[in-house]
Amino acid sequence: MDTAVSAAQDAFESFRKTPAYERSQILDKAANLILKRKDEIAAVICKEAGKAWKYSLGEVIRGYETFKFASCEAIRIHGETVPLDASASGTNRVGYYIRVPMGVIAAITPFNFPLNLVAHKVAPAIASGNTIVLKPASTTPVTALILAEILEEAGLPKGVFNVVIGSGSSIGDYLVSHPMVKKVTFTGSPAVGDSIIRKAGIKRVTLELGNNSATIIEKDAIIDKAIPRCIASAFSNSGQVCISLQRIYVHKDIADEFSQKFKQATQALKVGNPLDQDTELGPMIDGKEALRAKSWIDEAVSQGATLVCGGKVEGRTLYPTVLKNTTKDMKVMCMEVFAPIVSIVEYNSFEEAIKHVNDSDYGLQAGIYTNDIRKIHYAIDNLDVGGVMINDTSIFRVDNMPYGGNKLSGIGREGVRFAIDEMTNIKMVMINLG
């Protein structure tokens, strides 16, 4: 790790002066190389993470787009003028600020998106003239190494991007506290995020820490449009997504119809080998996680929840699970389940549903299905989350939008342009013309 950080620090002295058009060209070439190797990378993601083929391939396409966005943003980084003469003491003075790279950035990424969550840290760092040391998840390192090959082939100078593989408790802790590191960007659990904040010292930190995401289905929603989207949102990547749909609040007038159709759609999902292109749900990251999630299901049932379907574990695979009659204090409701488990909860009024969504330690994203413009604006005004998805679920994300949450869901925002803001310092310039 010392070697990697030193290499990044040495490379920064020259890379920070690399013209924007050159950084843009490197990122554009990297994007095209990702696309060229899409089938190979998707197969690696299937094997490393157990993610079903269509979602693995989708992640590769998103990784390509993230690098494309970064290529565009590299030539749009700028400051703005400041009207110093707004103050009497600023008369005859010109002011403006510019954005400058910070230095060595430490990036720590999880297993669930081994390409695109890496891309969301690496691509903006390169675009803004920083250098990077990456510690990928130790369960999914090969995808990150392929990206390192691609960036080298794209012409990224030596030392700008460095990958070190190992456990968070050893090299992760050492990296975030390293005196040469100027910023830490991390995606993972609140517990680890809290530890990073305590160990990092005085440096900028961005944390994306997950959610127990909710979506509200109002009585005027088009159920047949909402069902397939909710199914994909709850069960893609075996629910191992920060914004995976975990809580569905359904108006009591349509709850029976919604629940029956949701059950049928869940039972129709194909569970199997992630390399089979028609598989929709593969194994979880390891057997311990599958058993942990199963224990949460069993605990909820013992506390009065109803198992609608699923709940079966075979090896590392937990079958897609639907629960009803859950209460807010059950683990499957109040904690981030990070597994293919979703609860359907009835509500009486829209205001009540909003309170249910907000009754959480997390606040990343939430979804609303309604065609009532007054309820849409009520949700926007009252939901304590980083993103409100109207007529879609909590899982919607396009990689150029600001992404991040409130409360235990984290600090700061990702999304290429917004990550660049987090990865640059403002340098103020004043010229006295008097």
Phi, psi and chi 1 to 4 in degrees:
 res  aa     phi    psi   chi1   chi2   chi3   chi4
   1 MET       -  -39.0 -172.7   58.1   78.5      -
   2 ASP   -58.4  -43.2  -84.7  -28.5      -      -
   3 THR   -62.6  -42.2  -57.4      -      -      -
   4 ALA   -65.8  -46.5      -      -      -      -
   5 VAL   -64.9  -40.5  174.6      -      -      -
   6 SER   -64.5  -39.7  -65.2      -      -      -
   7 ALA   -62.6  -41.3      -      -      -      -
   8 ALA   -66.3  -40.8      -      -      -      -
   9 GLN   -64.8  -43.2 -179.9   62.3   45.2      -
  10 ASP   -63.5  -41.7  -68.0  -16.2      -      -
  11 ALA   -68.0  -29.8      -      -      -      -
  12 PHE   -61.3  -35.5  176.4   68.1      -      -
  13 GLU   -58.7  -34.2  -66.9  -52.1  -49.8      -
  14 SER   -97.0  -36.1   57.9      -      -      -
  15 PHE   -67.9  -30.6 -170.6   64.9      -      -
  16 ARG   -63.3  -20.7   68.1 -174.2  179.8   89.9
  17 LYS   -97.9    1.3  -61.5  177.6 -178.4  178.5
  18 THR   -64.1  129.7  -58.3      -      -      -
  19 PRO   -58.6  149.9  -23.2   32.6      -      -
  20 ALA   -58.6  -38.1      -      -      -      -
  21 TYR   -65.4  -32.2   82.7   90.7      -      -
  22 GLU   -71.1  -42.7  -70.4 -172.9   14.6      -
  23 ARG   -61.3  -40.2  -59.4 -164.2  -55.2  -88.5
  24 SER   -62.7  -42.7  176.9      -      -      -
  25 GLN   -64.9  -39.9  -72.4  175.9  -13.9      -
  26 ILE   -61.8  -45.4  -69.1  168.3      -      -
  27 LEU   -66.5  -38.5  -69.8  162.3      -      -
  28 ASP   -65.4  -42.1 -174.8   67.4      -      -
  29 LYS   -65.5  -40.2 -173.0  173.4 -179.2 -179.2
  30 ALA   -61.2  -41.5      -      -      -      -
  31 ALA   -58.8  -45.8      -      -      -      -
  32 ASN   -67.0  -33.3  -67.5  -30.6      -      -
  33 LEU   -70.2  -36.2  -71.7  168.9      -      -
  34 ILE   -59.6  -46.0  -71.3  170.4      -      -
  35 LEU   -64.1  -38.9 -162.8   60.2      -      -
  36 LYS   -63.3  -33.7 -177.3  178.7  178.5 -179.2
  37 ARG  -103.2   22.6  -63.5  176.0   66.2  173.6
  38 LYS   -59.0  -43.5   65.3 -179.8 -172.9  -59.1
  39 ASP   -66.5  -40.5  -71.1  -14.3      -      -
  40 GLU   -62.8  -46.7  171.9 -160.6   -6.9      -
  41 ILE   -67.0  -40.7  -60.2  171.2      -      -
  42 ALA   -60.7  -40.8      -      -      -      -
  43 ALA   -64.2  -38.5      -      -      -      -
  44 VAL   -64.8  -42.0  169.7      -      -      -
  45 ILE   -62.5  -41.8  -66.6  172.1      -      -
  46 CYS   -56.1  -46.5  -72.8      -      -      -
  47 LYS   -73.8  -38.1  -65.7  174.3 -177.6  177.7
  48 GLU   -75.4  -47.5  -78.1 -161.2  -61.6      -
  49 ALA  -104.0  -12.2      -      -      -      -
  50 GLY    76.3   11.8      -      -      -      -
  51 LYS   -73.8  134.9 -175.0 -179.4  -67.2 -172.2
  52 ALA   -58.8  149.4      -      -      -      -
  53 TRP   -51.5  -48.8  170.9  -96.5      -      -
  54 LYS   -65.1  -31.9   69.2  176.3 -178.1  178.2
  55 TYR   -79.0  -32.7  -64.3  116.3      -      -
  56 SER   -65.3  -45.5  -65.9      -      -      -
  57 LEU   -63.8  -39.7 -173.2   61.1      -      -
  58 GLY   -60.8  -37.3      -      -      -      -
  59 GLU   -64.9  -39.8  179.8 -178.9  -11.1      -
  60 VAL   -63.0  -42.4  178.4      -      -      -
  61 ILE   -62.6  -39.7  -60.0  -57.4      -      -
  62 ARG   -65.4  -38.3  -74.2 -177.2   61.9 -170.3
  63 GLY   -60.7  -42.1      -      -      -      -
  64 TYR   -57.6  -47.3  157.6   79.4      -      -
  65 GLU   -64.3  -38.7  -73.3 -171.5  -17.9      -
  66 THR   -61.2  -42.1  -60.2      -      -      -
  67 PHE   -68.6  -35.8  -90.8   86.0      -      -
  68 LYS   -63.3  -45.8  -82.0  -72.9 -172.1 -178.9
  69 PHE   -58.5  -42.5  -71.1  139.2      -      -
  70 ALA   -65.7  -36.7      -      -      -      -
  71 SER   -60.0  -41.7  173.9      -      -      -
  72 CYS   -69.1  -42.8  -64.2      -      -      -
  73 GLU   -69.5  -25.5  -67.3  -62.8  -20.7      -
  74 ALA   -58.4  -30.3      -      -      -      -
  75 ILE   -99.8   11.3   55.7  176.2      -      -
  76 ARG  -119.9    8.7  -72.3 -157.1  -73.6 -103.7
  77 ILE   -76.1  123.0  -60.3  170.2      -      -
  78 HIS  -157.8  167.4   62.3   87.4      -      -
  79 GLY  -105.1 -150.2      -      -      -      -
  80 GLU  -159.8  164.9   60.8 -178.2   56.0      -
  81 THR   -75.7  154.4   58.3      -      -      -
  82 VAL  -122.7  121.5  179.4      -      -      -
  83 PRO   -74.9   82.8   29.1  -33.7      -      -
  84 LEU   -63.1  -26.8  -62.8 -178.9      -      -
  85 ASP   -75.8    6.4   60.8   -5.9      -      -
  86 ALA   -64.7  -20.6      -      -      -      -
  87 SER  -110.1  142.8  167.8      -      -      -
  88 ALA   -57.6  -34.2      -      -      -      -
  89 SER   -73.6   -8.7   61.0      -      -      -
  90 GLY   -97.3    7.3      -      -      -      -
  91 THR   -60.8  138.9  -56.9      -      -      -
  92 ASN    65.5   25.7  -67.7  -37.5      -      -
  93 ARG  -125.7  143.6  -74.3  172.3  164.7   79.7
  94 VAL  -109.2  134.8  172.1      -      -      -
  95 GLY  -132.2  142.5      -      -      -      -
  96 TYR  -157.4  162.5   64.3   91.8      -      -
  97 TYR  -126.6  155.9   70.2   83.3      -      -
  98 ILE  -126.1  159.8   58.1  175.2      -      -
  99 ARG  -103.0  130.2  -73.6 -165.0  168.4  -86.9
 100 VAL  -126.4  148.0  -63.4      -      -      -
 101 PRO   -64.4  155.2   22.7  -32.3      -      -
 102 MET   -90.4  -36.2  -59.7  179.3   70.6      -
 103 GLY   135.8 -133.4      -      -      -      -
 104 VAL   -81.5  125.3  179.3      -      -      -
 105 ILE  -109.3  129.3  -67.4  179.1      -      -
 106 ALA   -94.3  125.4      -      -      -      -
 107 ALA  -119.8  129.1      -      -      -      -
 108 ILE  -126.0  123.4  -59.1  176.1      -      -
 109 THR  -125.4  155.1   54.5      -      -      -
 110 PRO   -92.4  179.9   35.0  -34.6      -      -
 111 PHE   -82.5  -21.8   70.8   83.8      -      -
 112 ASN   -75.3  -25.5   56.3  -30.2      -      -
 113 PHE  -132.7   77.1  -74.8   86.4      -      -
 114 PRO   -68.7  -14.1   23.4  -32.6      -      -
 115 LEU  -103.7  -55.5  176.4   66.0      -      -
 116 ASN   -73.2  -32.9 -161.2   41.3      -      -
 117 LEU   -73.0  -27.6  -72.1 -176.4      -      -
 118 VAL   -67.2  -44.8  170.9      -      -      -
 119 ALA   -58.2  -36.3      -      -      -      -
 120 HIS   -69.7  -12.4  -91.8  -72.8      -      -
 121 LYS  -105.0  -41.3  -58.4 -178.3 -172.5  -49.9
 122 VAL   -75.4  -47.5  172.9      -      -      -
 123 ALA   -62.6  -47.4      -      -      -      -
 124 PRO   -64.2  -33.6  -20.4   32.7      -      -
 125 ALA   -63.1  -45.0      -      -      -      -
 126 ILE   -65.8  -44.0  -66.6  170.4      -      -
 127 ALA   -56.5  -35.2      -      -      -      -
 128 SER   -95.9    5.5   51.6      -      -      -
 129 GLY    85.7   16.2      -      -      -      -
 130 ASN   -90.1  170.2  -67.6  -72.3      -      -
 131 THR  -115.8  160.6   57.1      -      -      -
 132 ILE  -134.8  141.6  -42.7  101.7      -      -
 133 VAL  -119.0  119.9  178.7      -      -      -
 134 LEU  -107.4  131.2  168.0   70.2      -      -
 135 LYS  -112.4   99.9 -167.8 -150.9   85.8   65.9
 136 PRO   -76.3  166.7   30.3  -33.9      -      -
 137 ALA   -57.2  136.2      -      -      -      -
 138 SER   -69.3  -14.1   52.5      -      -      -
 139 THR   -85.4  -17.4   49.6      -      -      -
 140 THR  -136.6   57.6   55.2      -      -      -
 141 PRO   -83.8  -22.0   31.9  -35.3      -      -
 142 VAL   -66.5  -38.0  178.1      -      -      -
 143 THR   -59.8  -40.8  -53.9      -      -      -
 144 ALA   -65.6  -35.7      -      -      -      -
 145 LEU   -69.6  -35.1  -65.1  176.0      -      -
 146 ILE   -63.1  -41.3  -68.7  173.8      -      -
 147 LEU   -62.0  -38.5 -179.4   60.2      -      -
 148 ALA   -61.6  -41.5      -      -      -      -
 149 GLU   -59.4  -45.5  -70.0  178.9   -7.3      -
 150 ILE   -62.3  -44.5  -74.9  170.6      -      -
 151 LEU   -66.6  -35.4  -75.1  166.6      -      -
 152 GLU   -63.6  -45.2 -174.9  174.9   40.3      -
 153 GLU   -64.7  -30.5 -175.1  178.0  -11.3      -
 154 ALA   -75.4   -7.3      -      -      -      -
 155 GLY   100.4   13.4      -      -      -      -
 156 LEU   -66.6  128.4 -170.3   67.5      -      -
 157 PRO   -60.3  151.1  -24.4   34.3      -      -
 158 LYS   -58.3  136.4 -177.7  178.5 -179.9 -179.2
 159 GLY    91.5  -12.1      -      -      -      -
 160 VAL   -72.5  -40.7  173.7      -      -      -
 161 PHE  -121.4  122.1  179.8   43.0      -      -
 162 ASN  -128.3  135.5  -51.6  -89.9      -      -
 163 VAL  -118.6  126.4 -177.1      -      -      -
 164 VAL  -126.9  128.2 -176.6      -      -      -
 165 ILE  -106.4  133.4  -63.1  164.4      -      -
 166 GLY   169.4 -176.4      -      -      -      -
 167 SER   -78.8  152.3   71.9      -      -      -
 168 GLY   -64.0  -34.7      -      -      -      -
 169 SER   -69.8  -19.8   59.6      -      -      -
 170 SER  -103.1  -76.0   54.4      -      -      -
 171 ILE   -79.2  -26.3   63.9  169.8      -      -
 172 GLY   -64.2  -49.7      -      -      -      -
 173 ASP   -61.0  -40.5  -72.6   -9.4      -      -
 174 TYR   -64.9  -39.8 -172.5   71.1      -      -
 175 LEU   -65.1  -48.2  175.4   61.4      -      -
 176 VAL   -68.1  -25.3  -59.6      -      -      -
 177 SER   -95.7    1.2   60.4      -      -      -
 178 HIS   -65.3  132.1 -160.1  -69.9      -      -
 179 PRO   -65.5  -22.6   20.2  -31.8      -      -
 180 MET   -80.5  -15.8  -72.3 -175.4 -175.5      -
 181 VAL   -78.4  128.0  169.2      -      -      -
 182 LYS   -99.3  -19.9  -63.5  -61.3 -173.1  -69.5
 183 LYS  -151.8  146.6  173.7 -177.0  168.9   58.9
 184 VAL  -119.1  131.6  177.5      -      -      -
 185 THR  -125.8  124.8  174.1      -      -      -
 186 PHE  -135.9  140.3  166.8   77.8      -      -
 187 THR  -124.3  127.0  -60.5      -      -      -
 188 GLY   169.6 -147.3      -      -      -      -
 189 SER   -86.6  154.8   70.8      -      -      -
 190 PRO   -58.6  -36.3  -27.0   36.2      -      -
 191 ALA   -62.7  -44.4      -      -      -      -
 192 VAL   -70.1  -38.2  176.4      -      -      -
 193 GLY   -59.7  -41.9      -      -      -      -
 194 ASP   -62.5  -40.4 -179.0   70.4      -      -
 195 SER   -63.9  -40.4  174.8      -      -      -
 196 ILE   -63.2  -44.4  -73.6  172.3      -      -
 197 ILE   -56.8  -40.0  -75.3  -74.8      -      -
 198 ARG   -73.4  -29.6  -63.4  173.0 -172.3  -82.9
 199 LYS   -97.3  -19.2  -66.2  173.0 -178.6  175.1
 200 ALA   -70.8  -29.9      -      -      -      -
 201 GLY    81.3 -158.6      -      -      -      -
 202 ILE   -84.1   86.3  -57.3  175.5      -      -
 203 LYS  -151.9  159.9   53.3  173.6   67.5   84.3
 204 ARG   -73.6  140.2 -163.0  175.8  -60.9  175.3
 205 VAL  -134.0  132.2  176.7      -      -      -
 206 THR  -114.5  128.6  -62.5      -      -      -
 207 LEU  -125.9  127.5  -57.0  174.8      -      -
 208 GLU  -117.2  112.0 -163.5  -78.4  -76.6      -
 209 LEU  -120.8   11.9  -56.0  177.3      -      -
 210 GLY    94.1 -169.0      -      -      -      -
 211 ASN  -170.2  165.8 -156.9   25.6      -      -
 212 ASN  -116.2   70.4   58.2  -15.6      -      -
 213 SER   -58.8  145.9  -60.5      -      -      -
 214 ALA  -126.8  153.3      -      -      -      -
 215 THR  -137.2  138.2  -69.0      -      -      -
 216 ILE  -102.8  131.7  -62.9  170.5      -      -
 217 ILE  -111.6  101.9  -46.4  -67.5      -      -
 218 GLU   -76.6  164.1 -114.7  -56.0   83.0      -
 219 LYS   -69.4  -16.2   60.2 -177.3  176.5 -179.1
 220 ASP   -94.0    4.5   68.2  -30.8      -      -
 221 ALA   -67.8  151.7      -      -      -      -
 222 ILE   -86.9  101.0  -58.5  173.0      -      -
 223 ILE   -59.3  -41.4  -69.4  177.9      -      -
 224 ASP   -68.5  -17.5  -70.2  -20.2      -      -
 225 LYS   -87.5  -34.8  -74.9 -171.8  176.1 -179.1
 226 ALA   -73.2  -36.3      -      -      -      -
 227 ILE   -58.5  -56.4  -69.3  -76.1      -      -
 228 PRO   -60.7  -35.1    8.5  -14.6      -      -
 229 ARG   -69.1  -40.2 -174.4   61.9  177.5  151.5
 230 CYS   -66.2  -36.8  -72.4      -      -      -
 231 ILE   -61.5  -50.4  -71.0  -70.8      -      -
 232 ALA   -62.4  -37.9      -      -      -      -
 233 SER   -70.6  -30.2  -58.1      -      -      -
 234 ALA   -84.3  -31.0      -      -      -      -
 235 PHE  -119.6   -7.5  -58.1  128.6      -      -
 236 SER   -62.2  142.5   63.8      -      -      -
 237 ASN    52.8   35.5 -163.5   21.2      -      -
 238 SER    53.8   35.5  -65.2      -      -      -
 239 GLY    73.3    5.4      -      -      -      -
 240 GLN   -90.5   62.9  -62.9  166.8  125.9      -
 241 VAL  -135.3  136.9 -178.2      -      -      -
 242 CYS   -56.5  -33.8  -63.3      -      -      -
 243 ILE  -110.1   24.3   39.7  178.5      -      -
 244 SER   -58.0  142.1  177.8      -      -      -
 245 LEU   -73.6  116.7  178.5   54.6      -      -
 246 GLN  -115.3  -29.9 -175.0  173.0  -31.2      -
 247 ARG  -126.9  122.7  -61.7  177.9  -70.5  154.7
 248 ILE  -114.3  116.6  -53.3  177.0      -      -
 249 TYR   -99.7  119.0  -65.9  100.7      -      -
 250 VAL  -119.3  132.6 -174.8      -      -      -
 251 HIS   -59.6  140.2 -167.5  -80.7      -      -
 252 LYS   -58.4  -28.5   62.4 -177.6  178.8   61.1
 253 ASP   -69.0  -23.4  -70.1   -6.1      -      -
 254 ILE  -119.9    7.4   60.2  168.1      -      -
 255 ALA   -62.8  -42.6      -      -      -      -
 256 ASP   -64.5  -46.8  -70.8  -17.3      -      -
 257 GLU   -62.1  -46.7  179.6 -173.9   -1.8      -
 258 PHE   -60.7  -46.9 -178.3   91.8      -      -
 259 SER   -62.5  -41.9  -61.2      -      -      -
 260 GLN   -65.3  -45.8 -174.9   59.1   34.9      -
 261 LYS   -67.5  -35.8  -71.1 -177.0  174.7 -180.0
 262 PHE   -66.8  -41.4 -166.9   86.5      -      -
 263 LYS   -60.4  -46.9  176.0 -176.5  177.0 -178.9
 264 GLN   -60.7  -43.3  -68.7  171.3   -6.8      -
 265 ALA   -67.2  -36.4      -      -      -      -
 266 THR   -65.4  -45.7  -59.8      -      -      -
 267 GLN   -68.0  -19.0  -68.5  176.0  -36.7      -
 268 ALA   -83.4   -9.4      -      -      -      -
 269 LEU   -66.0  139.9  -68.5  171.8      -      -
 270 LYS   -88.8  122.6 -179.4  179.9  176.9 -177.9
 271 VAL  -106.1  130.9  178.8      -      -      -
 272 GLY   174.6 -150.8      -      -      -      -
 273 ASN   -67.2  123.5 -174.4  -21.9      -      -
 274 PRO   -64.2  -19.8   19.5  -30.4      -      -
 275 LEU   -78.2  -15.5  -72.6  167.4      -      -
 276 ASP   -74.8  124.7  -66.7  -19.6      -      -
 277 GLN   -70.3  -12.8  -64.4 -168.3   14.2      -
 278 ASP   -99.8    2.2   58.7  -12.5      -      -
 279 THR   -70.4  138.4  -69.2      -      -      -
 280 GLU  -110.9  -17.4  -67.2  168.3  -68.9      -
 281 LEU  -147.0  122.4 -171.3  142.9      -      -
 282 GLY  -108.5 -162.5      -      -      -      -
 283 PRO   -72.7  161.7   27.6  -35.5      -      -
 284 MET   -79.5  176.3  -64.4 -177.7   64.7      -
 285 ILE   -64.5  -31.2 -168.2   62.6      -      -
 286 ASP  -160.3  167.3   59.6   45.0      -      -
 287 GLY   -64.2  -34.1      -      -      -      -
 288 LYS   -62.9  -38.3  -70.3 -179.0 -179.8  178.6
 289 GLU   -67.3  -38.6  -83.3  -61.2  -68.0      -
 290 ALA   -62.9  -42.7      -      -      -      -
 291 LEU   -70.2  -35.5  -68.6  174.7      -      -
 292 ARG   -61.6  -46.2 -173.7  -90.5  -50.8  165.0
 293 ALA   -64.2  -40.3      -      -      -      -
 294 LYS   -61.2  -38.6  176.7   66.0  164.4   62.9
 295 SER   -65.8  -32.4   73.0      -      -      -
 296 TRP   -68.3  -38.5  -73.7   20.4      -      -
 297 ILE   -61.7  -50.2  -63.9  167.9      -      -
 298 ASP   -59.7  -40.4  -66.3  -18.6      -      -
 299 GLU   -64.5  -42.9 -179.4  179.3  -86.2      -
 300 ALA   -61.7  -43.2      -      -      -      -
 301 VAL   -63.2  -40.7  171.0      -      -      -
 302 SER   -65.5  -22.4   72.9      -      -      -
 303 GLN   -94.6    3.6  -66.8  171.5  -15.7      -
 304 GLY   117.5   -3.8      -      -      -      -
 305 ALA   -71.0  156.3      -      -      -      -
 306 THR  -106.8  127.5  -59.1      -      -      -
 307 LEU   -83.9  109.8  179.5   63.3      -      -
 308 VAL   -78.5  -44.4  175.7      -      -      -
 309 CYS  -165.3  163.9   62.9      -      -      -
 310 GLY    84.4 -148.9      -      -      -      -
 311 GLY    85.0    2.5      -      -      -      -
 312 LYS   -98.1  139.3 -179.9  175.3   68.3  171.9
 313 VAL  -115.3  130.5  172.4      -      -      -
 314 GLU  -129.2  107.7  -69.4 -178.8   -7.1      -
 315 GLY    63.4 -120.7      -      -      -      -
 316 ARG   -92.6    1.7  -62.8 -176.3  177.9 -169.4
 317 THR  -100.4  124.7  -59.2      -      -      -
 318 LEU  -105.3  121.6  172.0   62.2      -      -
 319 TYR   -67.0  147.0  -81.9   68.3      -      -
 320 PRO   -56.0  129.4   18.2  -29.8      -      -
 321 THR  -121.7  132.7  -59.0      -      -      -
 322 VAL  -120.5  131.9 -179.0      -      -      -
 323 LEU  -121.0  150.8  -64.1  167.6      -      -
 324 LYS  -131.5  170.6  -69.7 -168.1   73.1  174.6
 325 ASN    58.4   29.5  -59.8  -43.5      -      -
 326 THR   -81.4  156.0   48.4      -      -      -
 327 THR  -118.2  161.6   60.4      -      -      -
 328 LYS   -64.6  -19.1   65.9  177.9 -175.0  177.2
 329 ASP   -90.4   -7.9  -63.5  -35.5      -      -
 330 MET   -70.8  145.5  -65.6  176.6 -179.2      -
 331 LYS   -55.8  -38.2  -73.0  179.8 -177.7  176.3
 332 VAL   -66.3  -12.9  -67.0      -      -      -
 333 MET  -107.0  -45.0  -71.2  -76.2  -74.6      -
 334 CYS   -93.4  -14.0   67.3      -      -      -
 335 MET  -113.3  166.3  -61.2  175.8   69.4      -
 336 GLU   -80.6  112.5 -176.7  178.0   27.5      -
 337 VAL   -77.3  -33.1   69.4      -      -      -
 338 PHE    49.5   50.3 -137.7   61.4      -      -
 339 ALA  -162.1  166.8      -      -      -      -
 340 PRO   -77.1   65.6   30.0  -36.2      -      -
 341 ILE  -131.3  129.7  -57.3  169.3      -      -
 342 VAL  -138.2  143.7   65.0      -      -      -
 343 SER  -112.1  135.9  -65.4      -      -      -
 344 ILE  -104.6  123.4  -61.6  174.0      -      -
 345 VAL  -126.3  130.4 -178.8      -      -      -
 346 GLU   -82.7  149.5  -64.5 -176.7   21.9      -
 347 TYR  -139.7  163.9   67.7   87.5      -      -
 348 ASN   -98.5  -43.0  -65.4  -50.9      -      -
 349 SER  -129.7  155.7   70.3      -      -      -
 350 PHE   -62.4  -39.7 -170.0   71.1      -      -
 351 GLU   -61.4  -38.2  -67.2   77.1   11.3      -
 352 GLU   -62.9  -42.4  174.5 -167.6  -14.4      -
 353 ALA   -63.2  -41.3      -      -      -      -
 354 ILE   -60.2  -41.6  -64.5  -67.0      -      -
 355 LYS   -64.2  -38.1  -71.0  179.3 -179.7  178.5
 356 HIS   -61.4  -44.9  -74.8  -37.8      -      -
 357 VAL   -61.6  -43.3  174.4      -      -      -
 358 ASN   -73.1  -17.3  -76.5  -21.9      -      -
 359 ASP   -78.6   68.5 -170.8   11.4      -      -
 360 SER  -155.2  150.5  169.2      -      -      -
 361 ASP   -75.3  -11.0  -68.9  -27.4      -      -
 362 TYR  -106.5  166.2  -60.1   96.2      -      -
 363 GLY  -164.6   58.4      -      -      -      -
 364 LEU   -87.0  -71.2 -173.2   45.8      -      -
 365 GLN  -143.4  157.5  -68.2 -166.3  164.4      -
 366 ALA  -143.1  155.8      -      -      -      -
 367 GLY  -118.2  153.1      -      -      -      -
 368 ILE  -137.3  129.2  -52.0  -72.4      -      -
 369 TYR  -110.3  108.2  -83.9   88.1      -      -
 370 THR  -164.3  155.7 -178.3      -      -      -
 371 ASN  -110.3   10.7  -68.0  -51.4      -      -
 372 ASP   -91.4  110.2 -173.4  -30.5      -      -
 373 ILE   -63.1  -30.3 -168.2   66.0      -      -
 374 ARG   -67.1  -39.7  -68.1  168.7  -62.6  179.2
 375 LYS   -70.5  -34.3  -70.6  175.2  179.8  174.6
 376 ILE   -59.7  -48.0  -71.4  170.7      -      -
 377 HIS   -70.7  -32.3  -78.3  -74.3      -      -
 378 TYR   -62.2  -42.6 -177.0   87.1      -      -
 379 ALA   -64.8  -44.5      -      -      -      -
 380 ILE   -60.2  -40.4  -67.1  168.1      -      -
 381 ASP   -73.9  -29.1  -72.0  -17.0      -      -
 382 ASN  -112.8  -15.1  -70.5  -78.0      -      -
 383 LEU   -77.0  130.2  -77.3  172.2      -      -
 384 ASP   -94.2   71.0 -172.4    4.7      -      -
 385 VAL  -140.2  164.8  -65.9      -      -      -
 386 GLY   -80.3  -19.8      -      -      -      -
 387 GLY  -150.1  132.9      -      -      -      -
 388 VAL  -113.8  118.7 -179.2      -      -      -
 389 MET  -104.1  111.9  -52.1  -62.1  121.5      -
 390 ILE   -91.0  129.1  -54.1  -60.6      -      -
 391 ASN    54.7   39.6  -73.7  -39.3      -      -
 392 ASP  -158.0  177.0 -150.7  -33.2      -      -
 393 THR   -99.6  176.9   73.2      -      -      -
 394 SER   -61.1  -19.0   57.8      -      -      -
 395 ILE   -84.1   -7.5 -153.1  169.4      -      -
 396 PHE   -64.3  131.6  178.5   80.8      -      -
 397 ARG  -154.4  130.4 -177.4 -177.0 -176.6 -174.2
 398 VAL  -110.2  141.9  173.1      -      -      -
 399 ASP   -78.2    0.8  -65.8  -68.4      -      -
 400 ASN  -105.8    2.8   64.1  -19.8      -      -
 401 MET   -90.5  155.1   75.8 -173.4 -151.5      -
 402 PRO   -66.0  133.7   22.3  -31.2      -      -
 403 TYR  -137.4  123.4  175.4   75.8      -      -
 404 GLY   166.7  174.5      -      -      -      -
 405 GLY  -135.3 -177.5      -      -      -      -
 406 ASN  -109.0  172.7  -52.9  -23.3      -      -
 407 LYS    53.7 -134.5  -60.7 -176.2  -81.7 -171.6
 408 LEU   -75.3    1.9  -72.4 -174.7      -      -
 409 SER   -79.9   -7.1  -73.2      -      -      -
 410 GLY   135.4 -171.1      -      -      -      -
 411 ILE  -135.9  129.9  -60.4  170.6      -      -
 412 GLY    90.0 -178.3      -      -      -      -
 413 ARG  -135.2  143.1  -67.9  -64.1 -176.4  -93.6
 414 GLU  -106.2 -166.9  -68.4 -166.3  -27.5      -
 415 GLY    95.2  125.6      -      -      -      -
 416 VAL   -49.9  -53.6  177.8      -      -      -
 417 ARG   -62.8  -36.8  179.2  170.2   74.6   83.4
 418 PHE   -75.3  -32.1  -52.9   93.0      -      -
 419 ALA   -66.9  -37.8      -      -      -      -
 420 ILE   -61.1  -41.2  -72.8  171.1      -      -
 421 ASP   -57.7  -39.4  -72.2  -12.8      -      -
 422 GLU   -73.0  -19.9  -57.0  -92.7   -5.9      -
 423 MET  -103.8    9.8  -66.9  178.0  175.1      -
 424 THR  -128.7  153.5   51.0      -      -      -
 425 ASN  -102.2  149.5  -75.3  -37.2      -      -
 426 ILE   -88.9  128.3  -73.1  177.3      -      -
 427 LYS  -113.5  114.7 -179.2  178.6  -72.6 -173.5
 428 MET   -85.3  136.4  179.6   64.8 -159.6      -
 429 VAL  -122.5  132.7  177.8      -      -      -
 430 MET  -128.0  132.6 -174.6  -79.6  -67.7      -
 431 ILE  -119.5  119.7  -57.9  172.6      -      -
 432 ASN   -85.7  113.6 -172.6  -14.1      -      -
 433 LEU   -94.9   -0.8  -58.4  176.0      -      -
 434 GLY   -81.2      -      -      -      -      -
